[in-house]
Amino acid sequence: MNKKRFLIAALLIILVVVLAVWLLPSLQSQQTEVCRVPKNNPDTLFGIDYEIDALPITSDGYASQLISHSAYKLSYNKDYKVPNWVFYELLREELEGNNPRKDNFRSDPLVAFDESATLSDYRNSGYDRGHIAPAADFSWDATAKDESFYLSNMCPQTPSFNRGIWKRLEDQVRAWAYRDSAVCVVAGPVLPDTLCGEFRSIGSGQVFVPELFYKVVFSVFAEKPRMIAFVMPNEKSNADLQMFVVSVDSVERLTQLDFFPILPDSIENVLESSIDINDWF
């Protein structure tokens, strides 16, 4: 009897060992798969609707009217009559459009008349009506291109800046959109910290004349997602674009804006603090 019990116990032990050996690889595989996926997986970057969920956050200290047009969104500042920021996504296939430019500059119908810049403000001012989101980025659609000429998408820019280095940067952004399949772009003027005190302006509407402009580009669909930012003085420059590269973090401090707040902090902190020109040029 004791011998029989011993044999049964031995068989049970062997069975447990066999089951353990058989199940262990499966358990290890499952455990490894779970560990392979970090808490903030970069793959989540692809599940974001950037034109809706990734808009910048404007500081409470600035007037802000959120305006949506067919191809871009902006935060309009009625105190300075310029945008706080303009945001849009540019896709590779959108670069193939050929809708003609019509130069139909006009006030934005979504901005109250007494809060808008006017054509007379710019007339004989010595400044261009400088696009923040460039018309050439919307050649894929006639309506989108036409809406880019709203004055809410404009800032006073010196002609040599608007038609010079700012245009070179616009051309470069289109090249990156083609290379990486798509980019997200945020751009605008650097506004004063406070309304207290005087600022340079044009016209009876006192449209703010920026001393600096910024542009942030996010290549989210590249094999290695990355960001780059620029801060440029509103003046002529023959310097290379690389001379104006800064971190996105530094632009946030300068503008008091929070770019791409939808991103997990572990991803946002890395992308916005680092600068690697070799990834871009």
GIDA-V328067 format. One record per residue. N is the residue number from 1. RES is the residue in one letter. SS is DSSP state (hx for helix, st for strand, lp for the rest). Layout:
BEGIN
N/RES/SS + N/RES/SS
END
This chain:
BEGIN
1/M/lp + 2/N/hx + 3/K/hx + 4/K/hx + 5/R/hx + 6/F/hx + 7/L/hx + 8/I/hx + 9/A/hx + 10/A/hx + 11/L/hx + 12/L/hx + 13/I/hx + 14/I/hx + 15/L/hx + 16/V/hx + 17/V/hx + 18/V/hx + 19/L/hx + 20/A/hx + 21/V/hx + 22/W/hx + 23/L/hx + 24/L/hx + 25/P/hx + 26/S/hx + 27/L/hx + 28/Q/hx + 29/S/hx + 30/Q/hx + 31/Q/hx + 32/T/hx + 33/E/hx + 34/V/hx + 35/C/hx + 36/R/hx + 37/V/lp + 38/P/lp + 39/K/lp + 40/N/lp + 41/N/lp + 42/P/hx + 43/D/hx + 44/T/hx + 45/L/hx + 46/F/hx + 47/G/hx + 48/I/lp + 49/D/lp + 50/Y/hx + 51/E/hx + 52/I/hx + 53/D/hx + 54/A/lp + 55/L/lp + 56/P/lp + 57/I/st + 58/T/st + 59/S/lp + 60/D/lp + 61/G/lp + 62/Y/lp + 63/A/lp + 64/S/lp + 65/Q/st + 66/L/st + 67/I/st + 68/S/st + 69/H/lp + 70/S/lp + 71/A/lp + 72/Y/lp + 73/K/st + 74/L/st + 75/S/st + 76/Y/st + 77/N/st + 78/K/lp + 79/D/lp + 80/Y/lp + 81/K/lp + 82/V/st + 83/P/st + 84/N/st + 85/W/st + 86/V/st + 87/F/st + 88/Y/st + 89/E/st + 90/L/st + 91/L/st + 92/R/hx + 93/E/hx + 94/E/hx + 95/L/hx + 96/E/hx + 97/G/lp + 98/N/lp + 99/N/lp + 100/P/lp + 101/R/lp + 102/K/lp + 103/D/lp + 104/N/lp + 105/F/lp + 106/R/st + 107/S/lp + 108/D/lp + 109/P/lp + 110/L/lp + 111/V/lp + 112/A/lp + 113/F/hx + 114/D/hx + 115/E/hx + 116/S/lp + 117/A/lp + 118/T/lp + 119/L/hx + 120/S/hx + 121/D/hx + 122/Y/hx + 123/R/lp + 124/N/lp + 125/S/lp + 126/G/lp + 127/Y/st + 128/D/st + 129/R/st + 130/G/st + 131/H/st + 132/I/lp + 133/A/lp + 134/P/lp + 135/A/hx + 136/A/hx + 137/D/hx + 138/F/hx + 139/S/lp + 140/W/lp + 141/D/lp + 142/A/hx + 143/T/hx + 144/A/hx + 145/K/hx + 146/D/hx + 147/E/hx + 148/S/lp + 149/F/lp + 150/Y/st + 151/L/hx + 152/S/hx + 153/N/hx + 154/M/st + 155/C/st + 156/P/st + 157/Q/st + 158/T/st + 159/P/hx + 160/S/hx + 161/F/hx + 162/N/hx + 163/R/lp + 164/G/lp + 165/I/hx + 166/W/hx + 167/K/hx + 168/R/hx + 169/L/hx + 170/E/hx + 171/D/hx + 172/Q/hx + 173/V/hx + 174/R/hx + 175/A/hx + 176/W/hx + 177/A/hx + 178/Y/hx + 179/R/hx + 180/D/hx + 181/S/lp + 182/A/st + 183/V/st + 184/C/st + 185/V/st + 186/V/st + 187/A/st + 188/G/st + 189/P/st + 190/V/lp + 191/L/lp + 192/P/lp + 193/D/lp + 194/T/lp + 195/L/lp + 196/C/lp + 197/G/lp + 198/E/lp + 199/F/lp + 200/R/lp + 201/S/st + 202/I/st + 203/G/lp + 204/S/lp + 205/G/lp + 206/Q/lp + 207/V/st + 208/F/st + 209/V/lp + 210/P/lp + 211/E/lp + 212/L/st + 213/F/st + 214/Y/st + 215/K/st + 216/V/st + 217/V/st + 218/F/st + 219/S/st + 220/V/lp + 221/F/lp + 222/A/lp + 223/E/lp + 224/K/lp + 225/P/lp + 226/R/st + 227/M/st + 228/I/st + 229/A/st + 230/F/st + 231/V/st + 232/M/st + 233/P/st + 234/N/lp + 235/E/lp + 236/K/lp + 237/S/lp + 238/N/lp + 239/A/lp + 240/D/lp + 241/L/hx + 242/Q/hx + 243/M/hx + 244/F/hx + 245/V/st + 246/V/st + 247/S/lp + 248/V/hx + 249/D/hx + 250/S/hx + 251/V/hx + 252/E/hx + 253/R/hx + 254/L/hx + 255/T/hx + 256/Q/lp + 257/L/st + 258/D/st + 259/F/lp + 260/F/lp + 261/P/lp + 262/I/lp + 263/L/lp + 264/P/lp + 265/D/hx + 266/S/hx + 267/I/hx + 268/E/hx + 269/N/hx + 270/V/hx + 271/L/hx + 272/E/hx + 273/S/hx + 274/S/lp + 275/I/lp + 276/D/lp + 277/I/hx + 278/N/hx + 279/D/hx + 280/W/lp + 281/F/lp
END
